[in-house]
Amino acid sequence: MRSGRHGAARPPIGVLIHRDRVDFSLYALQAVIAVVVMIVTGPTSPAFWLGFLLLIAGAVLCFRRIERLSREELAGEELL
């Protein structure tokens, strides 16, 4: 029988973020800029809604990156 992780066990999110700090800091910068634009323009401006869409897109990209990093780490452990 094989040893190691089984099923849906994943590494902690903090470990994954630490592995790829540059990508996640860019996602955070994108979110901060979008929030600032949203605060400055107000909800009647098209820039507000573009900033809102940018926040949603950034969150989706962040979660997809976390999923990919976790799959890569789990695949690396199976090779050992």
Steps between C-alpha positions, in 0.01 A plus 500: 500500500609855442576740776429870506194714461174353382184661375452875514779584747666823394784712626402810699414805290768705677766261374372528144490880516852505641623289205373749245513836677540711185175382340300547818647843568397602146147374569495705821626811319232452235232477770626812680501703178149380414369594845662845482343560157164387634523734799612800294246466217180394675234253389362714216824485301588226251849490657339384825343201329818420310682504834236267640550259210877527554456396864295196401748402228791540744330275756434234236860512379628479857292190578599336172868563579460347847334193348777460242775536760334245726466251212865550407611440857287187536627366167859562612445293815365204304824479304703448817 
